[in-house]
């Protein structure tokens, strides 16, 4: 689960959040902060340092980025990894998660070994730390996988605008949810209430959607398959996340890493993530930075009336 640089364009294989490299300006709360995760500040200087290290080891990248106008994209990706790393650290502290040096080494070997940083954003200086962070993500998934379950109401949409409209309707309360599901069902749109899923029964779904990482009352709208034009809009009714001290599931580590990645959404909701407006907006579904609200991977809404 690494990020590669190919001919000046970034291809991300994991959910990341990030910022541009210019100064923080008004910032999300502290001068010089690129982002704030909970009570932890990520300074712009940390992003800039990593940026310089990437350009130093990839000298051909600088003219490509300049020519293609992708300095901002690289900055977002690097800072996004730092936001993700901080979310992982806070989740690990919350759950008492640790990993061994062998697990870190195994993760590095999965990425191609210590010499495989060429063409990727990881550098010799931070490879170990980033591998440790991703090993912790796998352990987060392992800790909860056996005990993860959600009950939700859902409908579908075929466009982003329709998904956003339906998400806001679901956030208005139970009566609005019932009306929406009934109307969509009459129209032949797949829609139902009280659907129950366990991660152990749907490991692929648990590893590829945010359904299991959202607290009750949250409305989610996203494309289960990116760019498919098929949106799922769901209201989480109940969520079980029981830690297992002795996990027994036989799912592979890649699946567990996917599950752990989406569980970071619950951590982000709990501690809060702020980005300087200059650096884009926080994508609460993809757990990454987007240039603007129109380029997030979906919507994550709290109920407008929690008493309904």
N, C-alpha and C positions, 0 to 999 in steps of 0.2 A: 504494500500500500504506500507507494512512493509517488512523487510528483516529478514529471520529466519536463525538460525544456527541449522543444523540437523546432528547429529552424526559427527561433525567436518567438514561438507561440507556446503558451503554457497549457499543458493538458493535465488536469487534476483528476486523480482517481479516488479521492476521498473528500468528504465534506470539510470545507475550510472557511474561515472568516478572515477579513483583512482590511487593510487601509492603504492609502497612498503614502508616498514617502515625504511629502512636503510637511511643513510645520503644522502643529495641531490647531493653531489659531484659537477659536473659541473653545475647542476641546469639549470632552464629555464631563468635565468636572475638575480637572487639574491641568495647569499649563504644561504643554509638552507631552501630554498623554495621547497615545494612538488609540487606546481602548482601556476600559476599566471593566474587570470581571469580578463581580462581588466587591470586595474591598481591596482588590489588587490592581495596581496600575501598570499598564504596559507602555513604557515610554517609546516615543518615536525613535529615539537614538538606538534602541535595540533592533528595531526594524531596519534602520539605516545601516547598522553594523553588519547584519546578515546580508543585506542587499550588496554591500561592498564585497563581502566574502564570495558571494555567488559570481559577481562580475570578475573578481580576481581569478577564480578557477575556470571561468568560461569566458575568456577574453573575446571570443568571436561573437558573444551575445550582445555586447553593448551597442555596436553599430546596427545590429538587427532590431533591437528594441527601439533605438532612436528612429530608424527608418519606418518601422511599423507602428510607432506611437504606442508602445506597450509597456513603458516604464510603470504606468499606474497598475497594470494588470499584475506585473511581477510584485510590486509593493503590496497589493492586496493579498496575494497568495502567501507571501512570507509572513506578513502580520497575521493573516488568518491562521497560519500554523501556530503562532504564538498564542493567539486567543484560544485555539483548541487545546494547546498544551496546558494552559492555565485552567481551563475547564476540567481537563483530565486530572490535574493535580488536586483540585478542590473536591472532585468526586472521589478520588482515591483516599483523601484524608477523611472524608465523610464516612466511607465504608471500610477504612482500615486496610486498603489493598496494598500489596507489595509484589514485586517481581524479583526474580533472581538474576544474577549476571548471565546465567546460561540462557534464560528466556530473552534477555536483551540481545545476546549473541545470536540466538536463533532468529530473531526478528531481522537483525542486520544481514544475516545470511539469506533470508527470504528476499531481501532487497538486492542481493547480488554480492554481498560481502563488503568489507571496508573499502575496496578499490572501485566500487560501483557507483560512486557519487557523480562521476562525469555525466553530464547531460541531465542532472537532477538538481533540485534546489537544496538538497541536503549537502552539507560540507563536512570535511574531516573534523572541523571544530565542534559541530553540533550533532553529528550522526548518532553518537551514543545516547545523548539526551532525547532526541526525537524517537529513537528506537525504543527507549525505555517508556516513553509516553504511549506509544502505540501498543506495547506489550501490556501496559496497564489498561488500555481500552479493551483488549481481549479478555483480561481478567474481570473487568467490570461486566462484560457480557456473560462470562462464565458464572459469576457470582449470582446473577439474577435469572438466567435463562430458564431454569427448571420451574421457577415460581412466577413467571410473567404471564399475565392474562388481562384482557380488556373486554369490556362490554360497551357497545357503541351503536348509535343510530347513524344511518348513512343515506346519501343519495349520490347521484353522479351529475357531471356537467361535461360539456364538450368544448368549452372555451374558457379562457382565463377569466374573462369578465363575468361569465355565468357562474363560475365557481366562486368568485369573490362575492357576487350578489347572494348566492345561496348560503355561503359561510356567514355573512352578516345576518341573514334571516335566521339561521340556526342559533346565532348568539343572542337573539332577542328573547329566548325563553321557550318553555315547553310547548305552549300553544302554537307558536310560530313553527317549531320543529314538526309538530303533528300535522299542521296544515301543509307544510312543504312536502313531507313524505307522502301524505295522502294524494296531493295533487300530482306529484311525479309518478307515483305508482299507477294512478288512473291514466296517465299519459304514456305508460309503457316504459318509463325510465326505471332502471333497477334502483329500488329504494326500500328500506326496511328499518324497523326499530329493534333494539335488544339483541343485536348480533354479538355472539361471544366467541372469542378466539384465545387459544393458548399458544404461547411461543413454541412449546414442544410439538404441537400439532401442525404449526405453520412456520418452520424455521426460516424458510426463504423470505416470507412476508415480514417476519420479525427483524430480519437483517437488512431489509430494503425499504422499509417505510417507517414513519415516525409514530405509528399508532400506539406502540407499546411504551413510548417515552413521553407521553402527555398525561397530565393529571386530569381527574374528573372535572367536567365542566368546560374543558378546552375544546374549541372547534378547530379542526384541521381541514385544509384543502390543499391537495397536491396531486401530481400525476404519478401513479405507481410506476409507470414506464415513462421516463423523461421524453418530452416532445412527441408524445403519442396522441395528444388531443383528447385524452380520456382522463377526466379529473374525478377523484374521490373526495367527497365532502362529508366529514364525519364529526359527530359530537360524542366525546368520550363520556360515558355514563359511569363506569366503574373501572378501576385499575388495581390489579394486584401485582405487587413487586416484592415477592418474598425472597430474601437472600438464602442461598443454600450453602452451608458450610462444607458440604461434601457433594459437589455436583456429580450427577451420574449420567447426564445426557452425552450421547456419543457424537454430537455435531462437531464439525471441524472448526479449527481456530479462525478461519476466514469468516465463517458464519458468525462466530462469537464476536469477532471484531466489528462486524457490521451491526450486530445487536448493541454492543457497547457504544458504538458511535452514536446511534439514535438515542440511547439512554442519556447521553450528554445533554439532550434537549431538556430533560427534567432538571438537570443541574443548572443549565442556563436559566430556566424559569425560576428556579429557587434563589439563585444568587444575583441574577441580573447581569446583562451584558450591555455596555454602552460603547458606541463608536462616535468619534467626532463626526459631525455632519459633513465635514469636508471629505471624509473618507468613505462616504457611501452610507448604506443602511444595513442593519443586521438582518440577515435572512433567518428567520426563526424555524423554518422547515429544514433548509439545507445546512443550517449552522455554519454559515459563511457570510462574507460581505458581498453585497450586490451594489452596482453603481447607483441604482435608484430603485424605488418601490416597484416599478414595472418590470424589473429583472430578477426579482426574488423567485425561488422555486415553488412558492405557494404562500399560504396564509395560516396563521396560528392566532386565534382570537380567544379572549376571555369572554364569558357571558356578559352581556350588557346589563342584565338584571339578575343578580345572583340569587334573588329571593324567588324567582319564577320557577 
